[in-house]
């Protein structure tokens, strides 16, 4: 039986950092790995905006309100780490169904922002054992295509090399289960 492949069609990848993070942190590490894979994409196709919650004091709803005013290109891929993923998913839920959202170790709620419905173009890679988001992940399978990865910690930079093949598999319509299996085989060898 032939495997159907999703046609890779995106022009913009937006990477959103988590609370207390910055555009120079984990999102920069992920961007470098994705750039290496998608060498033909122009450099301007990647964006790492500074979000209001970078200072760690701004509430999620304030940062979401600011994100709603940003000029995020139509049909962009938005990859969010922790709170950045929650905000990307909520933005998609509210009025940006054109976005493809990838949440990395994100909670399903923070402050007054809570996800409420499943979106077709949303995927979550998280660890329910991560102490930062523990107790706020149990509904991911109801809200997205979701993968609970016990080896994932909140230090996304430490797992960027493992997460990148999973992101690429999703973007290219390949088997995510197989990509996870390959990553876990490599982890076991270390």
Secondary structure as UniProt FT lines:
FT   STRAND          13..16
FT   TURN            19..20
FT   TURN            23..24
FT   HELIX           26..37
FT   TURN            38..40
FT   HELIX           43..45
FT   STRAND          46..47
FT   HELIX           52..55
FT   HELIX           60..68
FT   TURN            74..75
FT   STRAND          77..81
FT   HELIX           83..95
FT   TURN            97..98
FT   STRAND          100..104
FT   STRAND          109..110
FT   TURN            111..112
FT   STRAND          113..114
FT   TURN            120..121
FT   STRAND          122..126
FT   TURN            128..129
FT   TURN            131..135
FT   TURN            138..139
FT   HELIX           140..143
FT   STRAND          145..148
FT   TURN            150..151
FT   HELIX           156..159
FT   HELIX           160..171
FT   TURN            172..173
FT   HELIX           176..189
//
